[in-house]
């Protein structure tokens, strides 16, 4: 898909924005419902979901070679909802503005400031590589649970920044323990985490970043 950016704006869709939204790629076009996870649906323009009040799920999606990010935060992929965000087999790679502008990889925001609508963020087998600035930024008031995430070679910023410090009244945890995790060769820090809850990491590689490999901070809470 080429041309201008794609925007799904719940502000223009009435009560529809209160329902769960699922974007699933990789359809084979053969057997009904058949998906090839090795051949995701590809977008070459920014993809933005904003003003949403239900869960948002993306799977089998490739966003690459975007030259102009969305209008909110210059990202190739931007999701803003008050509920959960789930990504499975999503790749946001090699997005760069050839001119004076900049393009981030992905921006996920499920922090609406309301403790009654907690928006957890779950990511599985996804990549955020080779973007012009940051690979992935996450802001949420919920827990963050990942299985297999790679963010390498984001030349102008961090590989990944996770922030759930706004979680209230109960602190929410950050857990990266299953699968392969790489945060290498980024222009700033490989992995940055700000949280009030416990931070649990396993099998993390964060090498050859221009600033730090990883920076973890849960001083604002009572986690470990």
SEKOL-93159 format. One line per 2 residues: number of its first residue (from 1); for each residue z, y, x of C-alpha. Coordinates in Angstrom, 1 decimal. Layout:
N
NUM	Z:Y:X ~ ...
END
This chain:
224
1	0.0:0.0:0.0 ~ -1.0:3.4:1.5
3	-1.0:7.0:0.5 ~ 2.0:9.0:-0.6
5	5.6:7.8:-0.7 ~ 6.9:5.6:-3.5
7	9.8:7.0:-5.4 ~ 11.8:5.2:-8.2
9	14.0:8.0:-9.6 ~ 16.6:6.9:-12.2
11	17.1:10.5:-13.2 ~ 13.8:10.3:-15.1
13	14.4:6.9:-16.6 ~ 17.3:7.4:-19.0
15	19.5:4.4:-19.6 ~ 17.1:2.1:-17.6
17	18.8:3.3:-14.4 ~ 22.0:1.6:-15.6
19	20.5:-1.9:-15.2 ~ 20.1:-4.0:-12.1
21	16.8:-3.4:-10.3 ~ 15.1:-6.2:-8.2
23	12.1:-5.7:-6.0 ~ 10.8:-9.1:-4.7
25	7.9:-9.4:-2.4 ~ 6.0:-12.3:-0.8
27	4.4:-13.6:-4.0 ~ 1.8:-16.3:-3.2
29	-0.3:-15.8:-6.3 ~ -0.4:-19.5:-6.9
31	2.4:-21.4:-8.5 ~ 4.4:-19.3:-11.0
33	7.3:-17.6:-9.1 ~ 6.3:-19.0:-5.7
35	7.3:-16.9:-2.7 ~ 6.3:-17.2:0.9
37	9.2:-15.7:2.9 ~ 7.0:-15.7:6.1
39	4.5:-13.4:4.4 ~ 6.4:-10.4:2.9
41	4.8:-7.7:0.8 ~ 3.9:-4.8:3.1
43	4.3:-1.0:2.5 ~ 3.0:1.6:4.9
45	4.5:4.6:3.0 ~ 8.2:5.5:2.4
47	9.9:3.6:-0.3 ~ 12.8:5.4:-2.1
49	15.1:4.4:-5.0 ~ 17.4:7.2:-6.1
51	19.6:8.2:-9.0 ~ 20.3:4.5:-9.8
53	23.5:3.2:-11.5 ~ 23.0:-0.5:-11.3
55	22.7:-3.1:-8.5 ~ 19.6:-2.8:-6.3
57	18.2:-5.9:-4.7 ~ 15.2:-6.1:-2.3
59	13.8:-9.3:-0.8 ~ 10.7:-10.3:1.3
61	9.6:-6.7:2.0 ~ 8.0:-5.2:5.1
63	7.9:-1.4:5.6 ~ 6.1:-0.4:8.7
65	3.9:2.3:10.3 ~ 5.3:5.0:8.0
67	4.4:8.4:9.4 ~ 6.4:10.5:6.9
69	9.9:9.6:5.7 ~ 11.3:10.3:2.2
71	12.3:13.9:1.3 ~ 16.1:13.2:1.3
73	16.7:11.9:4.8 ~ 13.4:11.2:6.4
75	13.7:7.5:6.0 ~ 11.1:4.8:5.6
77	13.4:3.1:3.1 ~ 16.0:5.0:1.1
79	18.3:3.5:-1.5 ~ 20.9:5.5:-3.4
81	22.9:3.8:-6.2 ~ 26.5:3.7:-7.5
83	26.6:-0.1:-7.4 ~ 25.7:-3.0:-5.0
85	22.9:-3.1:-2.6 ~ 21.5:-6.4:-1.4
87	18.7:-6.9:1.1 ~ 17.3:-10.3:2.0
89	14.4:-10.8:4.5 ~ 13.7:-7.0:4.6
91	12.0:-5.5:7.7 ~ 11.8:-1.8:8.4
93	9.9:-1.5:11.7 ~ 7.9:0.9:13.8
95	8.1:4.0:11.7 ~ 7.2:7.1:13.6
97	5.9:10.6:12.8 ~ 3.0:11.4:15.2
99	3.6:15.1:14.7 ~ 6.7:17.3:15.0
101	8.7:15.4:12.3 ~ 10.9:12.4:12.6
103	11.3:9.1:10.7 ~ 14.4:7.0:10.4
105	14.3:3.3:9.5 ~ 16.5:2.7:6.5
107	19.2:4.6:4.7 ~ 21.5:2.8:2.1
109	24.0:4.8:0.1 ~ 26.3:3.2:-2.5
111	29.2:5.7:-2.2 ~ 29.5:7.8:-5.4
113	33.1:8.8:-4.8 ~ 34.3:6.9:-7.9
115	36.8:4.0:-7.1 ~ 35.9:2.3:-10.4
117	32.3:1.7:-9.3 ~ 32.5:0.0:-5.9
119	29.1:-0.7:-4.3 ~ 29.2:-3.5:-1.7
121	26.3:-3.8:0.7 ~ 25.0:-7.3:1.7
123	22.2:-7.8:4.1 ~ 20.7:-11.2:5.2
125	18.0:-12.0:7.8 ~ 16.7:-8.4:8.1
127	15.3:-6.3:10.9 ~ 15.2:-2.6:11.7
129	13.3:-2.2:14.9 ~ 11.3:0.4:16.8
131	11.9:3.4:14.5 ~ 11.7:6.9:15.8
133	15.3:7.8:15.3 ~ 17.9:5.6:13.6
135	17.3:2.0:12.7 ~ 19.7:1.7:9.7
137	22.4:3.9:8.2 ~ 24.8:2.6:5.6
139	27.3:4.7:3.6 ~ 29.4:2.8:1.0
141	32.8:2.7:-0.7 ~ 32.6:-1.1:-0.8
143	32.7:-4.0:1.6 ~ 29.8:-4.7:4.1
145	28.8:-8.3:4.7 ~ 25.9:-9.3:6.8
147	24.2:-12.5:8.0 ~ 21.6:-12.0:10.7
149	20.6:-8.4:11.4 ~ 18.5:-7.1:14.3
151	18.1:-3.4:15.2 ~ 16.4:-3.0:18.5
153	14.4:-0.2:20.2 ~ 15.1:2.6:17.8
155	14.3:5.3:20.4 ~ 15.9:8.5:19.1
157	19.2:7.3:17.6 ~ 21.6:4.5:16.8
159	20.5:1.0:16.1 ~ 22.9:0.7:13.1
161	25.6:3.0:11.7 ~ 28.0:1.6:9.1
163	30.5:3.8:7.2 ~ 32.8:2.6:4.4
165	35.7:4.8:5.3 ~ 35.5:6.3:1.8
167	36.7:3.1:0.2 ~ 39.6:3.8:-2.1
169	42.2:3.0:-3.2 ~ 41.9:-0.4:-1.4
171	40.3:-0.5:2.1 ~ 37.1:-2.6:2.3
173	36.2:-4.9:5.2 ~ 33.2:-5.0:7.4
175	32.1:-8.6:8.3 ~ 29.2:-9.5:10.6
177	29.8:-13.1:11.5 ~ 26.9:-15.4:10.5
179	23.5:-15.6:12.2 ~ 22.0:-13.6:15.0
181	23.0:-9.9:15.5 ~ 21.1:-7.8:18.1
183	21.5:-4.1:18.7 ~ 19.7:-3.5:21.9
185	17.6:-0.8:23.7 ~ 18.4:2.0:21.2
187	18.3:5.7:22.1 ~ 22.0:6.3:21.3
189	24.6:3.6:20.4 ~ 23.6:0.1:19.4
191	26.2:-0.5:16.7 ~ 28.6:2.1:15.1
193	31.2:1.2:12.5 ~ 33.6:3.5:10.7
195	36.0:1.7:8.3 ~ 39.5:1.7:6.8
197	39.4:-2.1:6.5 ~ 39.3:-5.0:8.9
199	36.2:-5.2:11.2 ~ 35.1:-8.8:12.0
201	32.2:-9.5:14.4 ~ 30.8:-12.6:15.9
203	27.9:-13.4:18.2 ~ 27.0:-9.7:18.7
205	24.5:-8.6:21.4 ~ 24.4:-4.9:22.2
207	22.8:-4.2:25.5 ~ 20.8:-1.5:27.3
209	21.6:1.3:24.8 ~ 21.5:4.8:26.1
211	25.1:5.6:25.1 ~ 27.4:2.7:24.1
213	26.7:-0.8:23.2 ~ 29.1:-0.7:20.2
215	31.7:1.8:18.8 ~ 34.2:0.5:16.3
217	36.8:2.7:14.5 ~ 39.2:1.8:11.8
219	42.0:4.2:12.7 ~ 41.8:5.7:9.3
221	43.1:2.5:7.7 ~ 45.3:-0.5:8.3
223	42.7:-3.1:9.3 ~ 42.4:-4.8:12.7
END
